[in-house]
Each structure stands twice: as C-alpha cells, then as structure tokens.
C-alpha cells in the first residue's frame, strides 16, 4: 500500500517544468508517528490582541525596558498604547539603546525617549565642548539604521553614518549624544561597488554589514577617534539585496533576497565573505516573476517557535515560510479565497505576551496561537499535495482501493471535513470529494475510502481542510489493485 508524502507535492507547468506544490498553512513537522516520519500541522492561527489606526510598518521588542514598539499607520505604539504621531506609512527598522527606541521616519533618524519623539540633529555652538563650533553635517536622506556598540548607525544612498558615544552633551548627564552625529568622524564611504546602499545591520555585535544592490560591505571599529570605522575588505560578500527590508537576522547570520551582480534573484544566507542559497527553483521562479521595482516593499521576518526556526518572506502577492531545521518551504494565506494574501507581518517575540504579529492592511495586532488555525476569528484553508504516483504497469486501467490518512483524533469539539481532489496532469484538479473525519465522539475511526476509481497512467491528490480548529494530517496511503 504505497504511502505518499504530504510534505512535498509535485505539479507541472505549460512549459514542461516540474515544480513543488507547496503546502498552504501547514507546517511540515518531524516526529515519529504510527506509520510515518513526519506529519503536517496547521500553522498557528491569529487571535486579535488590540486594535489600532493603521497597518503594521515596523516592530521591535525593547528588552532594556521590556516594552514592544510598533509603527502602525502614522502612529507609534508602546505595547498597546499610542505614544506619538509620526509621518509613518513606510516600512522601517526599529532598534534601541538603554536610553531610547529609534527608527527611520520621513528619511530621518528619530528617537522615542522621555515620552516624546525627537530627531537626529547637528551639534549647536558650545554644545560639544566649551566654545566648540556647531556641526553642519547633512543628516537627510536616511534609508535605514541599527544599533552597534554604544552608537546608532545609519545609511543614506552612499555613506555610512554613526552617532556619538554615550555620555552627556555639554557636561549635562541627562542629555544623550546618541541624538547627535559623531563630532569628529561621523561618515564613511561605501565604495566597493557603484551601487546604492540598501540596508545596514549590526552583525553579532562585532561588525556592521552595509548591503548594496550588488555587494555587502563590512565595517569594523578601529579604536581611533579620528576614523572610527574601517572597511573590512577580506569580509566583503559578493551578494546584494533587492530592497531595504529584504534582509533580516536569521540563525546567527542574515537571510536576504538578492543576487550577485547581474544575477537573477534568489534567497540566501549571507555571512562575511560568503553566501549560501536556500531558495528552491520554485521559490526562485516566483520571486523572479516580479519586476525589481515591484519588490521594494518585500519583507523578511524571522522567529523561533517550539524549536523551529522560521523565515517569513512577504512578497507583493504571496507569503512563503522557510523552516530551517528541515530546509522546507510552505505558503501562508488568509481566508479561503484562492487569491487571498496572508495578512500578517512583523512577528515579534514579546517576553510577556509571546509571539505577536501585525497586519499588512487592517488596523490590528494579533498573537500567534497554536490552539487555533483561524485568523482573527475567520476560517482558514489548509492545503497539502502529494507527488505523482505512477500506477500503470502496462496492463491498462488500474483500480485504486483503500485510500486513507491519519490524524490525531478527538482533540476538537466538532468534526472536521477534508476535501479530496485528484489530478491526472499536474496542472488542474477535479471535483472535490468531501470526507468527514475527526469526530470527537468517534476518535477510533479511520479516515478511509474503499474505492477510489481507475487510473490509466498517473495520479496525484490534493487535500483541503477548512477549519477554525488545529489540523493534523499524516500517512496518506492508497492501495493499487491490478486487474486482468
């Protein structure tokens, strides 16, 4: 009785390619079951945490003060409370020091401290030291920022900038130089390639990575106050990113959407001096179906849940997730309509509330909840595909019997239904057969169809479940019978 894996289905295209039929809202999970080495578990649902006045544009947990900060629409939120009006409405990276939470807004470095929002500005006369001249640095056009070794760092199109070290302004310990550029040497050229800067990230507290479109440059501290940072040529990586938020920290290094110079787009793990591709041909094909101008607001999120490292890739029309422990991809979507995009983005681990998640279109923040599969109270569609099964042995039409699959029965209060459909060509699926299973009162029953029908060549299956409850599927089997 052949067992068909549910973790990786197969489909075909009109240009004679085999592509992965990725699971939808189902996480491939490694665990020994009765008759399989893994199972499919529904991705955690979303319970509404609080309402707000706009979509999510940035999120960060400030561990120094134990508060979660989010840019929602044109407002800054601390935990569930609005604390400031900002320009907003653009994706931003948020970071923090012991004294402030900082972000990019309206192409400026801005800070939330002492219940107000201020911005990076030049030194006034006599502010740096007694009788010191004012500074006159160009602090506009900021693209991205991060925190590094007692300073904030930021980039514009062609330079790396840094703030002054902690201390006081003009001898006043209640003021903070992190709201001023370094007085002596705030700027550093990024000239490895004549491409524009896209993003800046601190790496393991040791170096700074400046991502361009073609190259990633690395900078390290020199210990010299007249030249604070120096480019580390030996660490340079021949991989650039497509846009500012197409990179995030992941498993000690960086995950990014980009390419080598003149290369097509892919998703890779980027480290000093090297990169390693993690996207599959199917994922590459989807990413490269977009123009680069359409990918300026793509977003990469990373989070850890139950020992699984997840990388969430939010594209203009789709959301994909990479589970790094097994090296597998699956897709997320909202609702049950075919073209519904997953609404969640900006997953943050809040030390008090667990994993919280913003919304890409509506004014709400939710919590990821593994006890449900619904999203903000709405049913969710879970889909898995099998590979093709070649059943013809040269004897004509072949009957199929005893289709069955397994689930963890009796864990819900009402039955679930699975809709099973078949494909003979890998491109289109036929009418669905509805099969009721998982009745809490009949938890010893098997999910079983005794007679599937006859097949001339090959067959593939699609299983679809619509539910608010969690869904578990594994060990999909069908018996092949040969007649005369």
TIZA-688191 format. One record per residue (C-alpha): residue number from 1; residue in three letters; x, y, z. Coordinates in steps of 0.25 Angstrom, whole numbers, padded with zeros to 4 digits. Example, Ala and Ser with C-alpha at 12.3 -4.5 7.8 and 13.67 -1.06 7.14 Angstrom:
<pts>
PT    n  res      X      Y      Z
PT    1  ALA   0049  -0018   0031
PT    2  SER   0055  -0004   0029
</pts>
This chain:
<pts>
PT    n  res      X      Y      Z
PT    1  UNK   0000   0000   0000
PT    2  UNK   0008   0012  -0005
PT    3  UNK   0010   0023   0005
PT    4  UNK   0010   0037  -0002
PT    5  UNK   0018   0048   0005
PT    6  UNK   0010   0061   0008
PT    7  UNK   0022   0070   0011
PT    8  UNK   0025   0072  -0004
PT    9  UNK   0015   0071  -0015
PT   10  UNK   0018   0072  -0030
PT   11  UNK   0012   0080  -0041
PT   12  UNK   0015   0083  -0055
PT   13  UNK   0014   0095  -0064
PT   14  UNK   0011   0099  -0078
PT   15  UNK   0026   0100  -0081
PT   16  UNK   0029   0085  -0077
PT   17  UNK   0035   0088  -0063
PT   18  UNK   0033   0080  -0050
PT   19  UNK   0031   0090  -0039
PT   20  UNK   0028   0088  -0024
PT   21  UNK   0013   0088  -0020
PT   22  UNK   0015   0095  -0006
PT   23  UNK   0007   0092   0006
PT   24  UNK  -0002   0104   0009
PT   25  UNK  -0004   0108   0024
PT   26  UNK   0002   0094   0028
PT   27  UNK   0016   0093   0035
PT   28  UNK   0024   0080   0031
PT   29  UNK   0028   0075   0045
PT   30  UNK   0038   0064   0048
PT   31  UNK   0033   0054   0058
PT   32  UNK   0031   0039   0058
PT   33  UNK   0016   0035   0056
PT   34  UNK   0010   0021   0055
PT   35  UNK   0014   0019   0041
PT   36  UNK   0021   0032   0036
PT   37  UNK   0034   0040   0040
PT   38  UNK   0026   0053   0040
PT   39  UNK   0013   0060   0039
PT   40  UNK   0006   0073   0035
PT   41  UNK   0001   0082   0045
PT   42  UNK  -0007   0095   0043
PT   43  UNK   0001   0108   0045
PT   44  UNK  -0003   0115   0058
PT   45  UNK  -0015   0124   0056
PT   46  UNK  -0016   0138   0060
PT   47  UNK  -0024   0144   0072
PT   48  UNK  -0027   0159   0072
PT   49  UNK  -0018   0166   0082
PT   50  UNK  -0022   0180   0081
PT   51  UNK  -0028   0190   0070
PT   52  UNK  -0020   0202   0065
PT   53  UNK  -0021   0212   0054
PT   54  UNK  -0013   0206   0042
PT   55  UNK  -0005   0195   0036
PT   56  UNK   0008   0190   0042
PT   57  UNK   0021   0197   0037
PT   58  UNK   0031   0193   0047
PT   59  UNK   0032   0185   0060
PT   60  UNK   0043   0183   0071
PT   61  UNK   0043   0178   0086
PT   62  UNK   0052   0187   0094
PT   63  UNK   0058   0177   0104
PT   64  UNK   0064   0189   0112
PT   65  UNK   0051   0194   0117
PT   66  UNK   0042   0181   0114
PT   67  UNK   0033   0188   0104
PT   68  UNK   0028   0185   0090
PT   69  UNK   0029   0196   0080
PT   70  UNK   0021   0197   0067
PT   71  UNK   0019   0207   0056
PT   72  UNK   0005   0205   0052
PT   73  UNK   0000   0215   0041
PT   74  UNK   0004   0228   0045
PT   75  UNK   0006   0225   0060
PT   76  UNK   0016   0220   0069
PT   77  UNK   0011   0209   0079
PT   78  UNK   0017   0205   0092
PT   79  UNK   0011   0192   0096
PT   80  UNK  -0004   0194   0093
PT   81  UNK  -0003   0209   0095
PT   82  UNK  -0001   0220   0085
PT   83  UNK   0010   0229   0089
PT   84  UNK   0013   0238   0078
PT   85  UNK   0008   0243   0064
PT   86  UNK   0019   0241   0053
PT   87  UNK   0020   0242   0038
PT   88  UNK   0019   0227   0037
PT   89  UNK   0013   0219   0026
PT   90  UNK   0026   0213   0021
PT   91  UNK   0034   0201   0026
PT   92  UNK   0044   0204   0036
PT   93  UNK   0055   0196   0044
PT   94  UNK   0053   0199   0059
PT   95  UNK   0065   0197   0069
PT   96  UNK   0068   0202   0083
PT   97  UNK   0079   0207   0093
PT   98  UNK   0078   0207   0108
PT   99  UNK   0072   0221   0107
PT  100  UNK   0063   0221   0095
PT  101  UNK   0056   0214   0084
PT  102  UNK   0060   0219   0070
PT  103  UNK   0054   0217   0056
PT  104  UNK   0055   0224   0042
PT  105  UNK   0043   0233   0039
PT  106  UNK   0042   0243   0027
PT  107  UNK   0056   0240   0023
PT  108  UNK   0061   0244   0037
PT  109  UNK   0067   0237   0049
PT  110  UNK   0056   0239   0060
PT  111  UNK   0056   0235   0075
PT  112  UNK   0046   0232   0085
PT  113  UNK   0051   0236   0099
PT  114  UNK   0044   0242   0111
PT  115  UNK   0031   0241   0105
PT  116  UNK   0034   0250   0093
PT  117  UNK   0039   0248   0079
PT  118  UNK   0052   0255   0075
PT  119  UNK   0061   0254   0063
PT  120  UNK   0076   0253   0060
PT  121  UNK   0081   0267   0059
PT  122  UNK   0095   0275   0058
PT  123  UNK   0103   0280   0070
PT  124  UNK   0099   0294   0074
PT  125  UNK   0110   0304   0077
PT  126  UNK   0117   0301   0090
PT  127  UNK   0109   0288   0092
PT  128  UNK   0120   0278   0089
PT  129  UNK   0130   0285   0098
PT  130  UNK   0132   0299   0103
PT  131  UNK   0134   0309   0091
PT  132  UNK   0132   0298   0081
PT  133  UNK   0127   0301   0067
PT  134  UNK   0114   0296   0062
PT  135  UNK   0114   0284   0053
PT  136  UNK   0108   0285   0039
PT  137  UNK   0106   0270   0034
PT  138  UNK   0096   0266   0024
PT  139  UNK   0087   0257   0032
PT  140  UNK   0076   0255   0022
PT  141  UNK   0072   0244   0012
PT  142  UNK   0073   0233   0023
PT  143  UNK   0069   0219   0018
PT  144  UNK   0072   0210   0029
PT  145  UNK   0078   0209   0043
PT  146  UNK   0082   0200   0054
PT  147  UNK   0090   0199   0067
PT  148  UNK   0104   0196   0069
PT  149  UNK   0114   0196   0081
PT  150  UNK   0109   0208   0088
PT  151  UNK   0105   0216   0075
PT  152  UNK   0094   0217   0066
PT  153  UNK   0098   0215   0051
PT  154  UNK   0090   0219   0039
PT  155  UNK   0092   0220   0024
PT  156  UNK   0088   0229   0012
PT  157  UNK   0090   0225  -0002
PT  158  UNK   0105   0225  -0002
PT  159  UNK   0110   0227   0012
PT  160  UNK   0110   0220   0026
PT  161  UNK   0108   0230   0038
PT  162  UNK   0109   0228   0053
PT  163  UNK   0105   0235   0065
PT  164  UNK   0114   0240   0077
PT  165  UNK   0117   0230   0088
PT  166  UNK   0108   0230   0101
PT  167  UNK   0111   0241   0111
PT  168  UNK   0106   0255   0113
PT  169  UNK   0104   0268   0104
PT  170  UNK   0112   0280   0109
PT  171  UNK   0114   0273   0122
PT  172  UNK   0099   0270   0124
PT  173  UNK   0098   0255   0128
PT  174  UNK   0083   0256   0125
PT  175  UNK   0085   0258   0111
PT  176  UNK   0090   0248   0101
PT  177  UNK   0100   0249   0089
PT  178  UNK   0093   0237   0082
PT  179  UNK   0084   0248   0077
PT  180  UNK   0096   0255   0070
PT  181  UNK   0105   0251   0060
PT  182  UNK   0120   0248   0064
PT  183  UNK   0126   0261   0065
PT  184  UNK   0139   0257   0058
PT  185  UNK   0137   0246   0049
PT  186  UNK   0122   0242   0046
PT  187  UNK   0123   0238   0032
PT  188  UNK   0129   0227   0024
PT  189  UNK   0129   0224   0009
PT  190  UNK   0123   0211   0003
PT  191  UNK   0131   0209  -0010
PT  192  UNK   0132   0194  -0012
PT  193  UNK   0122   0195  -0024
PT  194  UNK   0116   0208  -0030
PT  195  UNK   0102   0203  -0025
PT  196  UNK   0093   0210  -0015
PT  197  UNK   0093   0206  -0001
PT  198  UNK   0080   0198   0003
PT  199  UNK   0081   0193   0017
PT  200  UNK   0090   0194   0030
PT  201  UNK   0091   0183   0040
PT  202  UNK   0100   0180   0052
PT  203  UNK   0106   0166   0052
PT  204  UNK   0108   0159   0065
PT  205  UNK   0112   0172   0072
PT  206  UNK   0125   0171   0065
PT  207  UNK   0123   0177   0051
PT  208  UNK   0114   0186   0042
PT  209  UNK   0108   0180   0029
PT  210  UNK   0104   0190   0019
PT  211  UNK   0096   0184   0008
PT  212  UNK   0096   0189  -0006
PT  213  UNK   0089   0184  -0018
PT  214  UNK   0101   0176  -0023
PT  215  UNK   0111   0175  -0011
PT  216  UNK   0111   0174   0004
PT  217  UNK   0122   0182   0011
PT  218  UNK   0126   0180   0025
PT  219  UNK   0132   0191   0035
PT  220  UNK   0139   0189   0048
PT  221  UNK   0143   0198   0059
PT  222  UNK   0157   0203   0059
PT  223  UNK   0159   0209   0073
PT  224  UNK   0163   0222   0066
PT  225  UNK   0154   0234   0069
PT  226  UNK   0158   0241   0056
PT  227  UNK   0154   0229   0048
PT  228  UNK   0144   0221   0056
PT  229  UNK   0141   0210   0045
PT  230  UNK   0149   0204   0034
PT  231  UNK   0144   0195   0023
PT  232  UNK   0148   0180   0024
PT  233  UNK   0152   0176   0010
PT  234  UNK   0154   0162   0014
PT  235  UNK   0140   0160   0018
PT  236  UNK   0133   0166   0006
PT  237  UNK   0122   0158   0001
PT  238  UNK   0118   0157  -0014
PT  239  UNK   0103   0157  -0011
PT  240  UNK   0094   0169  -0011
PT  241  UNK   0079   0171  -0007
PT  242  UNK   0067   0176  -0015
PT  243  UNK   0062   0186  -0005
PT  244  UNK   0064   0191   0009
PT  245  UNK   0055   0181   0017
PT  246  UNK   0059   0169   0008
PT  247  UNK   0068   0165   0019
PT  248  UNK   0067   0160   0033
PT  249  UNK   0076   0153   0044
PT  250  UNK   0074   0138   0043
PT  251  UNK   0081   0127   0051
PT  252  UNK   0093   0136   0054
PT  253  UNK   0095   0142   0040
PT  254  UNK   0086   0149   0030
PT  255  UNK   0075   0144   0021
PT  256  UNK   0073   0152   0009
PT  257  UNK   0066   0153  -0005
PT  258  UNK   0076   0158  -0015
PT  259  UNK   0087   0153  -0024
PT  260  UNK   0101   0154  -0029
PT  261  UNK   0104   0166  -0039
PT  262  UNK   0096   0163  -0051
PT  263  UNK   0090   0151  -0046
PT  264  UNK   0075   0147  -0044
PT  265  UNK   0068   0148  -0031
PT  266  UNK   0069   0137  -0020
PT  267  UNK   0068   0135  -0005
PT  268  UNK   0081   0133   0002
PT  269  UNK   0088   0132   0015
PT  270  UNK   0099   0143   0016
PT  271  UNK   0111   0143   0024
PT  272  UNK   0124   0150   0024
PT  273  UNK   0131   0146   0011
PT  274  UNK   0121   0136   0006
PT  275  UNK   0106   0133   0004
PT  276  UNK   0098   0120   0002
PT  277  UNK   0085   0119  -0006
PT  278  UNK   0073   0114   0002
PT  279  UNK   0062   0116  -0008
PT  280  UNK   0057   0105  -0017
PT  281  UNK   0055   0106  -0032
PT  282  UNK   0040   0108  -0029
PT  283  UNK   0043   0120  -0020
PT  284  UNK   0053   0126  -0029
PT  285  UNK   0043   0125  -0041
PT  286  UNK   0032   0132  -0033
PT  287  UNK   0042   0143  -0028
PT  288  UNK   0047   0146  -0042
PT  289  UNK   0033   0147  -0047
PT  290  UNK   0033   0161  -0041
PT  291  UNK   0040   0173  -0046
PT  292  UNK   0050   0178  -0037
PT  293  UNK   0042   0191  -0036
PT  294  UNK   0031   0183  -0030
PT  295  UNK   0039   0177  -0019
PT  296  UNK   0043   0190  -0012
PT  297  UNK   0034   0187   0000
PT  298  UNK   0037   0172   0001
PT  299  UNK   0039   0168   0016
PT  300  UNK   0047   0157   0023
PT  301  UNK   0043   0153   0037
PT  302  UNK   0050   0142   0045
PT  303  UNK   0045   0136   0058
PT  304  UNK   0047   0123   0067
PT  305  UNK   0035   0115   0071
PT  306  UNK   0036   0101   0078
PT  307  UNK   0050   0099   0074
PT  308  UNK   0047   0102   0059
PT  309  UNK   0054   0114   0052
PT  310  UNK   0044   0121   0043
PT  311  UNK   0047   0131   0032
PT  312  UNK   0035   0138   0027
PT  313  UNK   0036   0144   0013
PT  314  UNK   0025   0154   0009
PT  315  UNK   0024   0157  -0006
PT  316  UNK   0014   0167  -0012
PT  317  UNK   0004   0155  -0015
PT  318  UNK   0009   0143  -0007
PT  319  UNK   0015   0140   0007
PT  320  UNK   0025   0128   0008
PT  321  UNK   0032   0122   0020
PT  322  UNK   0045   0114   0021
PT  323  UNK   0046   0104   0032
PT  324  UNK   0061   0104   0034
PT  325  UNK   0062   0091   0042
PT  326  UNK   0057   0083   0031
PT  327  UNK   0060   0092   0019
PT  328  UNK   0046   0092   0014
PT  329  UNK   0037   0103   0009
PT  330  UNK   0022   0105   0011
PT  331  UNK   0012   0116   0008
PT  332  UNK   0003   0124   0016
PT  333  UNK  -0011   0131   0012
PT  334  UNK  -0023   0137   0019
PT  335  UNK  -0037   0132   0018
PT  336  UNK  -0042   0122   0007
PT  337  UNK  -0042   0130  -0006
PT  338  UNK  -0031   0126  -0016
PT  339  UNK  -0024   0139  -0017
PT  340  UNK  -0025   0143  -0002
PT  341  UNK  -0011   0148   0002
PT  342  UNK  -0007   0145   0017
PT  343  UNK  -0010   0158   0025
PT  344  UNK   0001   0156   0036
PT  345  UNK   0014   0162   0036
PT  346  UNK   0025   0167   0046
PT  347  UNK   0025   0155   0056
PT  348  UNK   0032   0159   0069
PT  349  UNK   0035   0151   0082
PT  350  UNK   0029   0159   0093
PT  351  UNK   0035   0154   0106
PT  352  UNK   0021   0155   0113
PT  353  UNK   0011   0153   0102
PT  354  UNK   0018   0142   0093
PT  355  UNK   0019   0144   0078
PT  356  UNK   0011   0156   0073
PT  357  UNK   0008   0159   0059
PT  358  UNK   0004   0172   0052
PT  359  UNK  -0006   0173   0040
PT  360  UNK  -0002   0178   0026
PT  361  UNK  -0015   0185   0023
PT  362  UNK  -0024   0186   0035
PT  363  UNK  -0022   0193   0048
PT  364  UNK  -0020   0182   0057
PT  365  UNK  -0009   0174   0064
PT  366  UNK  -0011   0159   0068
PT  367  UNK  -0004   0148   0075
PT  368  UNK   0000   0135   0069
PT  369  UNK  -0008   0124   0075
PT  370  UNK  -0005   0109   0073
PT  371  UNK  -0018   0105   0079
PT  372  UNK  -0026   0110   0067
PT  373  UNK  -0024   0111   0051
PT  374  UNK  -0034   0123   0049
PT  375  UNK  -0028   0137   0047
PT  376  UNK  -0035   0148   0055
PT  377  UNK  -0048   0139   0056
PT  378  UNK  -0049   0135   0041
PT  379  UNK  -0048   0121   0036
PT  380  UNK  -0035   0117   0029
PT  381  UNK  -0032   0108   0018
PT  382  UNK  -0021   0097   0020
PT  383  UNK  -0016   0090   0007
PT  384  UNK  -0006   0079   0005
PT  385  UNK  -0002   0072  -0008
PT  386  UNK   0004   0058  -0011
PT  387  UNK   0014   0055  -0022
PT  388  UNK   0010   0048  -0035
PT  389  UNK   0008   0033  -0033
PT  390  UNK   0010   0025  -0046
PT  391  UNK   0001   0013  -0045
PT  392  UNK   0001   0007  -0059
PT  393  UNK   0009  -0005  -0061
PT  394  UNK   0005  -0007  -0076
PT  395  UNK  -0008  -0015  -0073
PT  396  UNK  -0018  -0004  -0076
PT  397  UNK  -0026   0004  -0066
PT  398  UNK  -0022   0001  -0051
PT  399  UNK  -0032   0001  -0040
PT  400  UNK  -0029   0009  -0027
PT  401  UNK  -0034   0004  -0013
PT  402  UNK  -0033   0007   0001
PT  403  UNK  -0030   0022   0002
PT  404  UNK  -0027   0026   0016
PT  405  UNK  -0019   0036   0024
PT  406  UNK  -0017   0038   0039
PT  407  UNK  -0019   0050   0049
PT  408  UNK  -0019   0052   0064
PT  409  UNK  -0033   0049   0066
PT  410  UNK  -0042   0054   0077
PT  411  UNK  -0035   0067   0080
PT  412  UNK  -0046   0076   0076
PT  413  UNK  -0061   0078   0079
PT  414  UNK  -0067   0077   0066
PT  415  UNK  -0064   0068   0053
PT  416  UNK  -0055   0073   0042
PT  417  UNK  -0056   0071   0028
PT  418  UNK  -0045   0068   0017
PT  419  UNK  -0048   0071   0002
PT  420  UNK  -0040   0062  -0007
PT  421  UNK  -0038   0064  -0021
PT  422  UNK  -0029   0058  -0032
PT  423  UNK  -0020   0062  -0043
PT  424  UNK  -0016   0054  -0055
PT  425  UNK  -0007   0064  -0062
PT  426  UNK  -0002   0072  -0050
PT  427  UNK  -0008   0085  -0054
PT  428  UNK  -0023   0084  -0051
PT  429  UNK  -0030   0077  -0040
PT  430  UNK  -0044   0071  -0042
PT  431  UNK  -0057   0072  -0033
PT  432  UNK  -0055   0070  -0018
PT  433  UNK  -0060   0058  -0010
PT  434  UNK  -0064   0062   0004
PT  435  UNK  -0060   0053   0015
PT  436  UNK  -0063   0055   0029
PT  437  UNK  -0053   0051   0040
PT  438  UNK  -0048   0055   0054
PT  439  UNK  -0062   0054   0061
PT  440  UNK  -0058   0055   0076
PT  441  UNK  -0069   0044   0079
PT  442  UNK  -0063   0034   0069
PT  443  UNK  -0048   0036   0071
PT  444  UNK  -0044   0022   0068
PT  445  UNK  -0050   0022   0054
PT  446  UNK  -0040   0022   0042
PT  447  UNK  -0041   0033   0031
PT  448  UNK  -0044   0023   0019
PT  449  UNK  -0049   0022   0005
PT  450  UNK  -0051   0007   0000
PT  451  UNK  -0052   0010  -0015
PT  452  UNK  -0045   0022  -0022
PT  453  UNK  -0046   0018  -0036
PT  454  UNK  -0038   0014  -0049
PT  455  UNK  -0026   0021  -0054
PT  456  UNK  -0019   0020  -0067
PT  457  UNK  -0005   0026  -0065
PT  458  UNK  -0002   0034  -0052
PT  459  UNK  -0010   0041  -0041
PT  460  UNK  -0007   0052  -0031
PT  461  UNK  -0016   0056  -0019
PT  462  UNK  -0019   0070  -0012
PT  463  UNK  -0025   0070   0002
PT  464  UNK  -0032   0083   0006
PT  465  UNK  -0038   0085   0020
PT  466  UNK  -0045   0098   0025
PT  467  UNK  -0046   0100   0040
PT  468  UNK  -0044   0109   0052
PT  469  UNK  -0038   0097   0059
PT  470  UNK  -0024   0092   0058
PT  471  UNK  -0022   0082   0047
PT  472  UNK  -0012   0070   0047
PT  473  UNK  -0010   0060   0035
PT  474  UNK   0000   0049   0032
PT  475  UNK   0002   0036   0026
PT  476  UNK  -0006   0037   0013
PT  477  UNK  -0008   0024   0006
PT  478  UNK  -0015   0017  -0005
PT  479  UNK  -0015   0003  -0010
PT  480  UNK  -0012  -0001  -0024
PT  481  UNK  -0020  -0013  -0030
PT  482  UNK  -0017  -0019  -0043
PT  483  UNK  -0028  -0026  -0051
PT  484  UNK  -0028  -0034  -0064
</pts>
